[in-house]
Amino acid sequence: MSQRFSVNLKLHLRVISVATILALTWPFAATAQVTAFKQAVAEAAAQDTDIAAFYRANDFDPIWTGSSSDDKARRQALLDAVVTANAHGLPAGRYDATMLKTKMQGATDPRARGHVEVELSKVFLQFARDIQTGILTPSRIDSEIKRTVPLRNGTSYLAALTTSSPAAFFKALPPQSPEYARLMKEKRVLEMRLAQGGWGPKVNADSLKPGQTGNAVVALRNRLILMGYLGRTAQAGFDAQMQAAVQSFQQDNGLSADGVAGAVTMAEINRDVEDRLASVIVAMERERWINLPEGLGERHIKVNLTDFSAKIYDDDKLTFETRSVIGADQGDRRSPEFSDVMEFMVINPSWYVPRSIVTKEYLPKLKSNRNAVSHLIITDRNGRQINRGSVNFSAYNARNFPFSMRQPPSSTNALGLVKFMFPNKYNIYLHDTPSKSLFDRESRAFSHGCIRLQQPFEFAYALLAKQTSDPQGLFHSRLNGGKEQRVTLDEPVPVHLIYRTAITKAKGGLEYRRDVYGRDARIWGALRNAGVALRAVQG
């Protein structure tokens, strides 16, 4: 055998040997890789109950890091979605697309891929929850925000994603309301205005009125132009055109539209773009808090506390509105925020005085004069009227006072002639009032928490129109009897007590209201602490 033949034979045998070994060991190597990946997924997912439950049910298979077209589509959809975080007023740093790409590129072995798999699921869940139901827990910001946010289960998010078109799934996550879409649009308009320097110098004047001239009037003119209330003009005086612009501004800010830039109007005109942009971002967060799976209701009632209004909507169209009075900005009198369902109205209601009012306001008066608040009936635990002359009121305090107080039906009853009930543990409802003059005020925060209506009869007619051809006749037939009457709504109506300082207009633009209770300022502070930032963008 030649030397050359011997060498070739040895090489041939070596190749056969390696090929045979690889053929025999490949299934085990592949299995080892799969096992390492799944172990890594199980370990990384163990810290999150929802993620762990999903992967257990999914046999720890990948949904992001696999080589299938579905995995690739989900990865791309997630990366495309998180880069929109700023547009939604979310803390973009929580879902850093560049960081995610770097981690995916660095995952070169099964265990690393397993950890990245779970990392992607964590980012996905964080983003999905934030954009759908909000970044914050409302009650932690203000105890009077009683709203229960409609949180979704994390496992259900992951399961739904795997059975959906990824792009369509992400598109459906944010609130689908027209208000949210318009807020996003107006947010960008303000961001572009911020990039252009805002609305110019502030107006250095306490007040301005028609007929005046000077530098302050010019500054007012320039701000009104940049805000879109006044066309381009070189007019240096406070003329009729500027007065009309001021009136439009006042209407959009819930102010008396007299065309005079008084102290309150001037303060609003001098607000920075940053202030308004923050209000819009807060409104977007608030819109996520009421992103209910079932929606707000085909017919629903909105009471915007900052707007001092109550409105009825049918199929998202405003069908009735009236002015309202809300809780005073003091102690426990502020109106809370929550949603419930209106079930009935009470015509010719009695007023059962809340315990807090009885002990804090009326008991001290009775101690001084047992005949005080004579329009109220004092009753015992069984509802029987007691004789005031037989009671030593000075012997009682807020804790041991054993009596209740009630005002019978009358035109002077504190609840007026009708109240609208959506039974709730906060004892809040909508009602009439004999104190009609308060509705002429610009700011109307005076009640003990309940919502007073300027046009309660018309409000009742609008509600009853769904169940009778003669709502006015039905209402007055019960009213004229003088006795307390309960009228049940055939179709209960969802009621939403909301608080918005930035409100969109259907045809474009924004309206603003003052932060009556300071709640939006607290929410913005919390959003900023969570990483939400104002930004200026070029058009």
C-alpha angles and dihedrals in degrees: 000000000000122000091241092053091049093053093047092050092052092050091048092051091048092054091049090049095052092045091050092050093048091049091051098044102037097089090051092048091050091047090050090053092049091047092050090050094049093046090052091050091050092049095047094044094049092086093061117057096202095047092045091051092050095050093045089055089045093051088245091287118154124258096177111025101043124107096241122113089244092057091047091050092050092049092051094045091052093049091047091049100049093053087064092061094105091052089057094047092250128143098265092194090071092066106033107183093196091053091049092051091049092051092049092050091049094052099096101149132052096256093050090048090051092055092046089049091060092041089058091050091051093051090045093053093045092051095042093051094043096050095041105040105009143264098261138057101235099211091055089060097046127000091217092063095090094171117137107218112223097238118186126219114260094224090055090053091055094043092049092049092055092054097043140069100270095220092048091046093056092044090057096051102083120071109285094209119125087235093060093048091050092047090055090051094048091046089061091047090055092045090055090048089051090053089054094054102271123258097326131248118350120252109261099211137093091222141346131198139185115293096032125120136186142086094310091055090051090050089050090049092051094049092048089051093051091045089055098246097109133041122234109290140154092211108134099191133079094253133166091275091056091045090055089049091052090049091052090049090050092051091051090051099047093251131135103275100225096132092239116120097222127170097284094043091047092052090054093045089053094054113123124243087243090061092052093045090053090052091053092050090049089050089053091052090049090050089056089054090062095041090126119182089230094044126232093297133272086259115027143152124234122195108190103198095199091050094048089225142122118207136184118214128195116192089343092306121119108242103166138011138175138175119263142196116223136193119300118255095250141090113325095338098093114113112247126227120240144117128245140146126269108226107170148350128233116218117204091011128193115229112232100199113231114247092241092058093044094055101033101041112016105035093061089052092049090051089058095040123008089204093058119121088021092173088074126080115222114216138185127233090281094052095254118143114247130211108251091208091064095056127086098208092184089069092067138073135186092280102048104031101128100194138086129211131221136182112210122225115289142127088265095051112130088239093048116217102319140028129191116220131210097162111230138157092248092065091231123149142149119258151161121259137200089220096087097156093073091071090069090063121101092222113039110187104132111113132096090251105292121106118252118203127214093207105031096154093053089046088055092048090053091051094046094047088084093062107032138035090223107043094161092051092048092049096049094044087063095038095052092057090070093217128110109272131183118211115191120213110235088214113034113226125222113238122204120192101199137173117214127165092177118051127175125227118228092233094047137281133067140270121208134204131191121264094250097183099023091245097130091052089056092047092050090050090053093046091050091050088052090057103266110144137188114241139188117223132190118239 
